[in-house]
Amino acid sequence: MDQATIDAIALSVRSLSMDAVQAANSGHPGLPMGCAELGALLYGEVMNYDPADPGWPNRDRFVLSAGHGSMFLYSLLHLAGFDLPLEELKQFRQVGSRTPGHPEYGHTVGIETTTGPLGQGISNAVGMAIAERMAAGTYNTDTRTIVDHYTYVLAGDGDMMEGISSEVSSLAGHLGLGRLIVFYDDNDISIDGSTDITFTEDVGKRYEAYGWHVEHADGYDVKAISAAIDRARSQSSRPSLIVLRTVIGKGSPNKAGSSDVHGAALGDEEIKATRRNLGLAEDEAFHIQPQAREHFAARAKTLAGKRAAWVKEFDAWSSENPELARQWEAASRGGVDYLESIKPPASEVGKKNATRKASGAMLNAIADAVPVFVGGSADLAGSNITAMPQHGVFSTETPTGRTINFGVREHGMGAITNGIALYGLFRPFCATFLVFSDYMRPSIRLAALMKLPVVYVFTHDSIFVGEDGPTHQPIEHAAALRCIPNVTVIRPGDEEETAEAWLMAMQRLDGPTALLLTRQNLETYAKPSDWKDSMRKGAYIVRDVDGTPDVVVAASGSEVNLALEAAGKSAKKVRVVSVVSMERLRDQPRTYFERLFPAGVKVVTAEVGVSQGWDWIASSPELTFALNRFGESGPGSDVAEHLGFTAAQLQKLIEA
């Protein structure tokens, strides 16, 4: 691609971006204007994709980690021929448009992940690069290569400042993810002014310390950038960081290089001045150079040919490898085809087991039956019971290993897992203690927003953690997870419910599921014959009485055992309901709720955490048997006795 074509595309990107932000009187024109040449090179020459088939599995992925510069991506998607009409760019940041303020996965064609919360995009990209390595190791053969692509990222100073990027970049270097190439928009500007006020480290040196290959180039020397990309692509065992010196808002005569152009429209007068400076007419908005149109029209044909060649290769591969082809197809459907072959571990009434251990047994049963099931723990595999030793550990040498050692990187782990889910050929899970779900919260929220079928294994779910004390004893965490829209929280009460909870999580394809699991042993209780179907509604009757009950106790997790003990000692007629998932229960018709909790009958709720969220079930606030305070250090049973969280105290509430 010659310099004239690069210039034509870059000019078009600058014009479209600044005018869309101006029309909305809201947005971030600085990055798109400053990085326009990079975008022209990537979409105009370097990357493989097909605008006619945006989901082509072997496409190169591009992640705009600095998602505030969304017009950079929208402009390029429009120019490249994706189904994103110019009218949508003119509706930037308006309700109902396909050009929201930050890129949203599933909302706009060509968007690989939802970005905007800084550091998340680069972190998702590490997950995509892990998935690419796994897929290549799993599906490529000695004679056929069907996974052969790169993951490219554009990150800014804000991404580099956020701690999550350090977590994932450290792991990416350790894993040697050679097909991950990150461009760092090094423009020295953040919202509050020059980065000198807060950020003076040598980012390139930091990434060298992580084990990355590092390049430096002028952001407007296309030949130098192209050469740096070539050298990065030759690094098979190291991810690459290409540091680009750029000028934020390049082209604006009075605001370029300043924080004024970072997050605000240029303004009418500066728009006119910028158009003059770029060689455009003062009144010509949303200008596209004819040469840019011509280049992308021709390129679309070339890219379609590349995809057609890949389809031919894929068909030949499928014929030669029918078992792998069936696995690929099943993986593309979320792996649900395999669920019927899962053999849950045996259990029996009266058996005692911690639900984390029951989860570990079920997790391995899933791993044995579902070859696309992958994941790991934040350095807590022995405590979370999430090791899958029979399926290997993922590394550069063993890309087919299905256990991922994330290290003590909870937030990074959550975002990487999102990236694996976004890639589309694997069903991922990740694990840590429930109390550390707070470290992951932004990533969990984005998984919910993007409707990603990630499974979170959160063990040590209450004060019964014991000796580690209040810093490790969850109190508010179940409620905090339940308040995130589209997160399904399941807190099983025994071994059987735990196995069924895993099946519910694996069957769900439209959002994440959090499993809350105990450290302490719980007794498996008797259940009605239809309990599995009823459990999927979020709650079901575990213990019933003849006729109308005097009291209904609604409990979750370990408190079901507690409720059964209290009910057995009470002189009243007490029904016990296991509330495994409030989200599922809320989705049921009112008639089902009233079948569990008859009108006029006293309802007591029991959960060893804050009372928040139980008010819609309990008859009155004082009937929530809860713990609205932090815990204590000591053996779990002693802590519960000390805090008054016992069956005897629950019985008093039942009989009050």
KETI-172433 format. One line per field, with one value per residue (C-alpha): residue number from 1; residue in three letters; x, y, z. Coordinates in steps of 0.001 Angstrom, whole numbers. Example, Ala and Ser with C-alpha at 12.3 -4.5 7.8 and 13.67 -1.06 7.14 Angstrom:
# KETI-172433
seq	c(1 2) $
type	c(ALA SER) $
u	c(12300 13670) $
v	c(-4500 -1060) $
w	c(7800 7140) $
END
This chain:
# KETI-172433
seq	c(1 2 3 4 5 6 7 8 9 10 11 12 13 14 15 16 17 18 19 20 21 22 23 24 25 26 27 28 29 30 31 32 33 34 35 36 37 38 39 40 41 42 43 44 45 46 47 48 49 50 51 52 53 54 55 56 57 58 59 60 61 62 63 64 65 66 67 68 69 70 71 72 73 74 75 76 77 78 79 80 81 82 83 84 85 86 87 88 89 90 91 92 93 94 95 96 97 98 99 100 101 102 103 104 105 106 107 108 109 110 111 112 113 114 115 116 117 118 119 120 121 122 123 124 125 126 127 128 129 130 131 132 133 134 135 136 137 138 139 140 141 142 143 144 145 146 147 148 149 150 151 152 153 154 155 156 157 158 159 160 161 162 163 164 165 166 167 168 169 170 171 172 173 174 175 176 177 178 179 180 181 182 183 184 185 186 187 188 189 190 191 192 193 194 195 196 197 198 199 200 201 202 203 204 205 206 207 208 209 210 211 212 213 214 215 216 217 218 219 220 221 222 223 224 225 226 227 228 229 230 231 232 233 234 235 236 237 238 239 240 241 242 243 244 245 246 247 248 249 250 251 252 253 254 255 256 257 258 259 260 261 262 263 264 265 266 267 268 269 270 271 272 273 274 275 276 277 278 279 280 281 282 283 284 285 286 287 288 289 290 291 292 293 294 295 296 297 298 299 300 301 302 303 304 305 306 307 308 309 310 311 312 313 314 315 316 317 318 319 320 321 322 323 324 325 326 327 328 329 330 331 332 333 334 335 336 337 338 339 340 341 342 343 344 345 346 347 348 349 350 351 352 353 354 355 356 357 358 359 360 361 362 363 364 365 366 367 368 369 370 371 372 373 374 375 376 377 378 379 380 381 382 383 384 385 386 387 388 389 390 391 392 393 394 395 396 397 398 399 400 401 402 403 404 405 406 407 408 409 410 411 412 413 414 415 416 417 418 419 420 421 422 423 424 425 426 427 428 429 430 431 432 433 434 435 436 437 438 439 440 441 442 443 444 445 446 447 448 449 450 451 452 453 454 455 456 457 458 459 460 461 462 463 464 465 466 467 468 469 470 471 472 473 474 475 476 477 478 479 480 481 482 483 484 485 486 487 488 489 490 491 492 493 494 495 496 497 498 499 500 501 502 503 504 505 506 507 508 509 510 511 512 513 514 515 516 517 518 519 520 521 522 523 524 525 526 527 528 529 530 531 532 533 534 535 536 537 538 539 540 541 542 543 544 545 546 547 548 549 550 551 552 553 554 555 556 557 558 559 560 561 562 563 564 565 566 567 568 569 570 571 572 573 574 575 576 577 578 579 580 581 582 583 584 585 586 587 588 589 590 591 592 593 594 595 596 597 598 599 600 601 602 603 604 605 606 607 608 609 610 611 612 613 614 615 616 617 618 619 620 621 622 623 624 625 626 627 628 629 630 631 632 633 634 635 636 637 638 639 640 641 642 643 644 645 646 647 648 649 650 651 652 653 654 655 656) $
type	c(MET ASP GLN ALA THR ILE ASP ALA ILE ALA LEU SER VAL ARG SER LEU SER MET ASP ALA VAL GLN ALA ALA ASN SER GLY HIS PRO GLY LEU PRO MET GLY CYS ALA GLU LEU GLY ALA LEU LEU TYR GLY GLU VAL MET ASN TYR ASP PRO ALA ASP PRO GLY TRP PRO ASN ARG ASP ARG PHE VAL LEU SER ALA GLY HIS GLY SER MET PHE LEU TYR SER LEU LEU HIS LEU ALA GLY PHE ASP LEU PRO LEU GLU GLU LEU LYS GLN PHE ARG GLN VAL GLY SER ARG THR PRO GLY HIS PRO GLU TYR GLY HIS THR VAL GLY ILE GLU THR THR THR GLY PRO LEU GLY GLN GLY ILE SER ASN ALA VAL GLY MET ALA ILE ALA GLU ARG MET ALA ALA GLY THR TYR ASN THR ASP THR ARG THR ILE VAL ASP HIS TYR THR TYR VAL LEU ALA GLY ASP GLY ASP MET MET GLU GLY ILE SER SER GLU VAL SER SER LEU ALA GLY HIS LEU GLY LEU GLY ARG LEU ILE VAL PHE TYR ASP ASP ASN ASP ILE SER ILE ASP GLY SER THR ASP ILE THR PHE THR GLU ASP VAL GLY LYS ARG TYR GLU ALA TYR GLY TRP HIS VAL GLU HIS ALA ASP GLY TYR ASP VAL LYS ALA ILE SER ALA ALA ILE ASP ARG ALA ARG SER GLN SER SER ARG PRO SER LEU ILE VAL LEU ARG THR VAL ILE GLY LYS GLY SER PRO ASN LYS ALA GLY SER SER ASP VAL HIS GLY ALA ALA LEU GLY ASP GLU GLU ILE LYS ALA THR ARG ARG ASN LEU GLY LEU ALA GLU ASP GLU ALA PHE HIS ILE GLN PRO GLN ALA ARG GLU HIS PHE ALA ALA ARG ALA LYS THR LEU ALA GLY LYS ARG ALA ALA TRP VAL LYS GLU PHE ASP ALA TRP SER SER GLU ASN PRO GLU LEU ALA ARG GLN TRP GLU ALA ALA SER ARG GLY GLY VAL ASP TYR LEU GLU SER ILE LYS PRO PRO ALA SER GLU VAL GLY LYS LYS ASN ALA THR ARG LYS ALA SER GLY ALA MET LEU ASN ALA ILE ALA ASP ALA VAL PRO VAL PHE VAL GLY GLY SER ALA ASP LEU ALA GLY SER ASN ILE THR ALA MET PRO GLN HIS GLY VAL PHE SER THR GLU THR PRO THR GLY ARG THR ILE ASN PHE GLY VAL ARG GLU HIS GLY MET GLY ALA ILE THR ASN GLY ILE ALA LEU TYR GLY LEU PHE ARG PRO PHE CYS ALA THR PHE LEU VAL PHE SER ASP TYR MET ARG PRO SER ILE ARG LEU ALA ALA LEU MET LYS LEU PRO VAL VAL TYR VAL PHE THR HIS ASP SER ILE PHE VAL GLY GLU ASP GLY PRO THR HIS GLN PRO ILE GLU HIS ALA ALA ALA LEU ARG CYS ILE PRO ASN VAL THR VAL ILE ARG PRO GLY ASP GLU GLU GLU THR ALA GLU ALA TRP LEU MET ALA MET GLN ARG LEU ASP GLY PRO THR ALA LEU LEU LEU THR ARG GLN ASN LEU GLU THR TYR ALA LYS PRO SER ASP TRP LYS ASP SER MET ARG LYS GLY ALA TYR ILE VAL ARG ASP VAL ASP GLY THR PRO ASP VAL VAL VAL ALA ALA SER GLY SER GLU VAL ASN LEU ALA LEU GLU ALA ALA GLY LYS SER ALA LYS LYS VAL ARG VAL VAL SER VAL VAL SER MET GLU ARG LEU ARG ASP GLN PRO ARG THR TYR PHE GLU ARG LEU PHE PRO ALA GLY VAL LYS VAL VAL THR ALA GLU VAL GLY VAL SER GLN GLY TRP ASP TRP ILE ALA SER SER PRO GLU LEU THR PHE ALA LEU ASN ARG PHE GLY GLU SER GLY PRO GLY SER ASP VAL ALA GLU HIS LEU GLY PHE THR ALA ALA GLN LEU GLN LYS LEU ILE GLU ALA) $
u	c(0 1568 1831 -888 -3386 -2308 -2790 -6230 -7434 -5898 -7497 -10864 -10495 -9667 -12576 -15146 -13963 -13825 -17133 -18978 -17765 -18694 -22188 -22710 -20950 -19507 -16665 -12923 -11480 -7850 -6959 -8612 -6888 -3573 -3522 -5162 -2092 -1866 -5520 -4972 -2062 -3814 -7161 -5770 -2936 -1809 -4831 -6788 -10566 -13612 -16262 -18720 -18152 -17220 -17233 -14722 -12914 -9444 -9684 -7110 -8630 -8306 -9043 -9320 -8351 -8470 -12199 -12918 -11431 -14276 -14632 -11221 -12740 -16147 -14489 -12292 -15107 -17199 -14361 -13425 -16929 -18476 -22217 -21892 -23427 -22276 -25628 -24718 -21485 -23532 -25613 -22567 -23467 -27206 -29784 -30375 -27405 -24806 -22044 -22226 -19756 -17521 -17339 -19922 -19590 -22718 -24065 -21866 -20474 -16698 -16347 -14423 -15040 -16651 -13984 -13860 -12974 -9243 -7040 -9896 -9290 -5631 -6583 -9307 -6763 -4432 -7339 -7899 -4198 -4327 -7373 -5610 -2646 -4979 -6954 -3835 -2470 -5763 -6886 -3884 -2348 911 -743 -3441 -3342 -6752 -5828 -3301 -4000 -2907 -4448 -3700 -4368 -4263 -3697 -3114 -1539 -4637 -4452 -827 -1598 -4377 -3053 -4930 -2726 322 -1264 -2109 1050 3175 1289 1387 5163 5448 3287 5162 2108 3918 831 -175 937 111 512 1063 -222 2496 1196 2023 -1525 -4302 -7524 -5970 -3066 416 1169 4224 2015 1535 3208 6917 8007 9631 6819 9047 11532 8684 7498 11010 11069 7826 9596 8031 9684 9632 9836 9763 8560 7281 3501 3535 6405 4368 7406 8924 5656 5327 8883 8220 5118 7134 9722 6954 5329 8643 8589 6990 7609 7242 4356 5293 4803 5255 5634 4375 5189 2071 447 -3032 -5511 -3049 -4352 -5996 -3937 -4710 -5496 -3206 -851 -3006 -5501 -8169 -8590 -8682 -12296 -14250 -15456 -13163 -15822 -17177 -14281 -11573 -13385 -13237 -9600 -8774 -10492 -8473 -5321 -6125 -6865 -10638 -13385 -14513 -18103 -17362 -18350 -17814 -15413 -14140 -11346 -12279 -8907 -9768 -13070 -11335 -8644 -11052 -13344 -10416 -9178 -12576 -12210 -8716 -9900 -12896 -10455 -8384 -11451 -12553 -9118 -9418 -12875 -11442 -8617 -11110 -13311 -10308 -9249 -12776 -12785 -9414 -10177 -13872 -13540 -11779 -14319 -17176 -15405 -14972 -18665 -19643 -17251 -18861 -22162 -20729 -19975 -23548 -23617 -21420 -23488 -25601 -22456 -21383 -21455 -22044 -20305 -22404 -23905 -26313 -28457 -26517 -23122 -21098 -18903 -17828 -19489 -16065 -14982 -18242 -17625 -14122 -15432 -18132 -15696 -13491 -16478 -17267 -13645 -13659 -16832 -16394 -13079 -13485 -13800 -10782 -9814 -8006 -7481 -5709 -3024 -5657 -6274 -5695 -8185 -10719 -10387 -10119 -7101 -7617 -4360 -5498 -5874 -2519 -1432 -1464 1981 4076 5226 1775 -777 -3426 -3220 -6599 -5657 -4517 -2328 -3309 -1159 -2272 -3976 -7718 -8691 -6518 -7869 -11444 -10670 -8556 -11407 -13704 -11265 -11273 -15080 -15105 -12797 -15607 -14098 -13812 -15979 -13926 -14104 -11953 -11703 -10720 -12094 -15480 -14022 -11685 -14528 -14270 -10921 -12697 -15842 -15201 -14466 -17540 -19666 -18340 -18958 -22567 -22818 -21427 -23520 -20480 -20980 -18149 -18339 -16882 -15969 -15996 -15144 -14782 -18117 -18780 -17592 -17153 -13813 -12771 -9231 -8271 -10505 -12691 -10393 -11149 -14731 -17296 -20207 -21503 -20141 -23124 -25362 -22803 -22734 -26515 -26976 -25063 -27624 -27382 -25149 -26699 -25525 -25998 -25339 -25906 -26655 -25158 -23247 -26186 -27194 -23586 -23454 -26740 -25535 -22609 -24989 -27111 -23996 -22841 -26290 -26358 -25029 -26299 -24309 -21977 -22729 -21133 -21018 -20688 -19197 -18331 -15109 -16959 -18724 -22490 -24817 -26664 -30380 -33398 -35221 -38501 -38420 -38748 -36080 -33778 -36453 -37596 -34041 -33731 -36496 -34224 -35829 -37656 -39187 -36712 -38785 -42564 -45414 -48981 -51343 -50405 -47138 -46957 -43598 -41502 -37734 -36020 -32320 -29355 -26183 -24918 -27922 -30250 -28644 -29011 -32679 -33376 -31821 -33852 -37065 -36595 -36408 -39358 -42846 -44257 -45042 -41972 -41392 -37791 -37089 -33651 -33114 -30244 -30567 -32487 -32103 -33789 -36521 -37258 -37815 -40617 -44317 -45884 -47854 -44641 -43448 -46780 -46596 -43359 -44416 -48213 -49891 -50276 -47656 -44688 -41458 -38037 -34883 -31455 -28093 -24786 -24209 -25854 -29630 -29677 -31566 -33712 -36389 -38594 -38855 -38905 -42229 -40548 -37003 -36645 -37279 -34024 -31571 -28451 -25065 -24760 -21284 -17782 -16605 -13916 -10797 -11152 -12445 -15527 -17960 -16636 -17002 -20613 -21351 -19706 -21765 -24999 -25370 -26638 -29616 -30769 -30920 -32711 -35228 -35981 -36737 -38991 -40956 -41061) $
v	c(0 3281 6439 8212 5503 5564 9335 9035 6529 8475 11714 9949 8547 11978 13625 10983 10859 14560 15227 12394 13651 17209 16156 14392 17187 14301 11864 11495 12737 12753 9068 8520 11593 10689 7042 7292 6071 2950 2188 2688 242 -2419 -2486 -1459 -3979 -5958 -7729 -10630 -10332 -10428 -7713 -10051 -12670 -10826 -14058 -15884 -18072 -17492 -13693 -11559 -10016 -6292 -4972 -1238 -1358 2446 2159 5845 6364 4316 6497 5194 1737 2780 4828 1935 -612 1645 2235 -1450 -2414 -3842 -3392 -52 2644 6259 7249 5246 7215 10385 9063 8553 8215 8499 6139 3171 3791 1149 3572 3806 5861 2853 -306 -2895 -6565 -7970 -4507 -3409 -5651 -6112 -5378 -8200 -7146 -4429 -1936 1358 356 797 -2271 -4634 -4742 -5706 -8251 -9782 -9926 -12035 -14458 -14467 -15174 -18065 -19431 -19049 -21048 -23702 -23892 -24141 -26904 -28759 -28486 -27913 -31079 -31938 -31434 -28812 -25423 -23954 -21729 -19159 -15610 -12821 -10726 -6996 -4410 -620 510 3937 5467 4748 1051 999 2724 329 -2526 -5189 -4655 -5453 -8689 -9957 -8720 -10526 -13757 -13256 -12920 -16014 -18004 -16769 -15717 -14905 -14053 -11189 -7764 -4644 -1091 1461 4926 6851 10431 11695 12950 11869 13611 15753 16911 15663 12173 13696 14525 10837 8473 8727 5091 3548 1312 -401 -1413 -2711 -4925 -6146 -7235 -9135 -11075 -9243 -8283 -4459 -2179 1628 3626 7013 6751 8471 6554 3796 1978 1851 620 -2033 -3233 -3359 -5478 -7856 -8276 -8780 -11470 -13300 -13684 -17088 -17371 -13787 -11316 -7941 -4339 -1683 1738 4412 8064 9949 13349 13266 15109 15339 17763 20161 23375 24672 21582 18837 17557 18831 17315 19608 17166 14018 13874 16731 17867 20291 22985 24753 27106 24494 22050 24638 25352 21646 21061 23878 22438 19011 20468 20096 22625 24362 23153 19608 17201 13427 13582 10325 10384 8549 6781 5278 3962 2490 802 -915 -2001 -3788 -5122 -6623 -8862 -9923 -10698 -12649 -14750 -15451 -16570 -18757 -20405 -21017 -22547 -24921 -25832 -26255 -28575 -30734 -30779 -31763 -34698 -35896 -35348 -36111 -36404 -33061 -31534 -32732 -31251 -27933 -27815 -28711 -26090 -23487 -24250 -23739 -27391 -28168 -31212 -33009 -32341 -35495 -37626 -36115 -38659 -36859 -38416 -40722 -39381 -40518 -39022 -38551 -38301 -35296 -33339 -29747 -28321 -27166 -30832 -31892 -29176 -30484 -33962 -32625 -30254 -33202 -35203 -32278 -32054 -35753 -35377 -31898 -31585 -27802 -27133 -25123 -22947 -22643 -20870 -17786 -19833 -21610 -24815 -26974 -24952 -24349 -28031 -27102 -29045 -31263 -33265 -35771 -32993 -31248 -27692 -25055 -23737 -22906 -26522 -28016 -25775 -28496 -28422 -27416 -26214 -22584 -21480 -17821 -17034 -14486 -12317 -12388 -9337 -10352 -13888 -12662 -10573 -13304 -15746 -13287 -13227 -17019 -17000 -14298 -16392 -18884 -22389 -23067 -23047 -21355 -21246 -19558 -19839 -18076 -17481 -15721 -12839 -12068 -11800 -8079 -8053 -9468 -7382 -5164 -8250 -10064 -7034 -7005 -10741 -10079 -7118 -9184 -12254 -14506 -18058 -17928 -20015 -18629 -21045 -19079 -21231 -20522 -18742 -17637 -17158 -20923 -20291 -19918 -19207 -16902 -14318 -11457 -10488 -13869 -14398 -13225 -11219 -8908 -10771 -12924 -9853 -7878 -10515 -10873 -7176 -7343 -7729 -10977 -12770 -16002 -16784 -20376 -21348 -25099 -26674 -30134 -32487 -33288 -29677 -28824 -31307 -29976 -26385 -27183 -28581 -25416 -23311 -25311 -25196 -21416 -19674 -16116 -14941 -15847 -18065 -17828 -20958 -20172 -23122 -24094 -25011 -26962 -30299 -30342 -33297 -34438 -34217 -36080 -34425 -34853 -36819 -33713 -31676 -31282 -29663 -27500 -26468 -24997 -22599 -21206 -22685 -25822 -27439 -29687 -30396 -30149 -30713 -31914 -29108 -25460 -24779 -22467 -21142 -21363 -21063 -19985 -20776 -20959 -23033 -24207 -22650 -25284 -27803 -25290 -24734 -28466 -28866 -25975 -27158 -30659 -29284 -26895 -27693 -25706 -27048 -25816 -26028 -25592 -24172 -24301 -21025 -21971 -18986 -15786 -14776 -17956 -17602 -14009 -15197 -17563 -16679 -15419 -18647 -20635 -18226 -18553 -22338 -22155 -19295 -19354 -16025 -15204 -17714 -16410 -16599 -16574 -16345 -17706 -16894 -16323 -12922 -9524 -9419 -7212 -8884 -11164 -8565 -9683 -13177 -12592 -11562 -8653 -7315 -8821 -12285 -12302 -14537 -12858 -11477 -7726 -7453 -8761 -12068 -13126 -15258 -18754 -22209 -21856 -23517 -21425 -18239 -19144 -19842 -16574 -14617 -16413 -17994 -21391 -23675 -22817 -19113 -19808 -21957 -19020 -16867 -19577 -19822 -16101) $
w	c(0 -1077 1015 -951 -43 3605 3610 2012 4594 7493 6326 6091 9609 10986 9216 10183 13777 14537 12789 14553 17928 16965 15875 19209 21114 23105 22665 22282 18972 20115 19732 16319 14926 16506 15402 11975 10083 12229 11525 7811 7853 9939 8145 4777 4531 7564 9012 7550 7926 5682 6051 4336 7075 10284 12294 10080 12661 11211 11124 12852 15966 16650 20136 20791 24447 24599 23925 24483 20993 19513 16420 15331 15048 13695 10952 9883 9995 7774 5333 5240 4133 7278 7696 9438 7212 7257 8758 11850 12232 12024 14936 17158 20849 20179 21664 19389 17089 16281 17258 21061 23052 23680 21545 22567 21662 20032 19327 16422 13693 13779 17510 19192 22796 24887 25903 27713 31272 30776 30871 30057 26307 26476 29131 26961 24142 26291 26708 22952 22397 24876 23062 19702 21000 22416 19172 17029 19235 19217 15611 13355 11933 10224 6852 7493 9226 9977 12928 11709 12855 15190 17945 17642 20338 20498 24077 25565 28638 30702 29855 30912 34213 35227 37354 35441 32383 34497 35695 32234 30544 33103 32420 28638 28782 30951 28528 25459 23464 20239 18197 20488 19217 21229 19924 22680 21741 23555 23280 26797 27410 29782 30768 33495 31339 30564 31803 33467 36448 37281 34825 34102 33964 30895 29641 27089 29783 31921 29090 28424 32064 31460 28706 25751 22485 22370 19333 19033 16021 14927 14721 11323 9706 8079 6732 10217 11729 9033 9647 13409 12779 10606 13347 15915 13783 13624 17416 17826 21567 22833 22695 21250 22319 19635 21249 18862 19459 18385 18721 20222 18006 15108 12493 14922 14679 18169 20245 18938 21607 24482 26877 25373 22488 24610 25681 24142 20741 18934 18725 15648 15091 15662 13376 10592 11309 11367 8032 6508 8038 6547 3129 3343 2768 5977 5573 4388 7188 7184 4253 2736 196 -3038 -2997 409 -947 -3987 -1941 434 -2416 -4034 -717 74 -2978 -1919 1606 330 -1676 1417 3321 399 358 4093 3686 1101 3489 6330 4264 3381 7024 8083 5678 6920 10635 11247 15042 15321 12957 15184 18207 16371 15546 19104 20438 18188 19925 23401 24067 25137 22836 25356 28461 28243 28465 31801 34611 37925 40941 43075 46277 48961 51684 54906 53243 54378 52005 51447 48364 47096 47088 45462 42885 42215 41513 39201 37494 36584 35380 33077 31950 31046 28975 27486 25607 25155 28897 30120 33048 36315 39594 40921 42697 44800 42856 45929 47958 45180 44100 40426 39177 36126 36204 33599 31011 31337 32096 29358 28423 25383 25264 25925 24176 24489 28288 29661 33153 33170 36054 36424 39449 42043 39444 40141 38106 35181 35418 35101 32014 30397 30898 29129 26219 25999 25955 23274 21094 20811 20724 24463 27606 30322 34096 36720 40469 43693 47182 47269 49280 46348 43862 44596 42792 39727 39828 36758 34657 35972 35122 31557 31191 32182 29796 26906 27824 28057 29404 31936 35113 38345 41116 44389 47399 51150 51019 54620 58202 58299 56564 60188 61283 58396 60017 58787 55902 54318 55521 52946 54320 51585 48570 47630 47686 45689 42960 42891 42201 38887 36087 34110 36620 37871 41393 42558 46178 46484 49856 49477 47198 44924 44463 43639 40763 39440 39818 37518 34905 35152 34663 31639 30041 30250 27134 27605 30596 33461 36436 39885 42056 45787 47634 51191 52888 55615 55220 54660 54963 51846 52544 51165 48285 46407 43166 40965 42760 39759 37627 40535 41376 37896 38865 41543 44635 45717 48796 50610 53714 53768 56194 55982 55116 55288 57126 60129 58983 55835 56126 52917 53096 50770 50726 54094 55813 54327 56676 59485 58626 58523 61972 63399 61742 63139 66669 66353 67569 64654 61198 59301 55567 54367 50927 49342 47475 45194 42861 43515 39873 38657 41269 40267 36693 37726 37570 40763 41077 41576 44269 46080 45877 47859 50131 50621 51217 54903 56082 58043 56002 57662 55553 56460 54910 56670 55099 54843 54849 51750 48930 51082 51839 48926 50442 54211 55730 57518 58015 61490 60032 58054 59873 58578 59524 59023 60462 59798 61210 63665 63599 65039 64120 61939 64355 67247 65219 64367 68056 69056 66534 67368 63964 65090 64613 68128 67304 64041 65922 68217 65178 63750 66955 67773) $
END
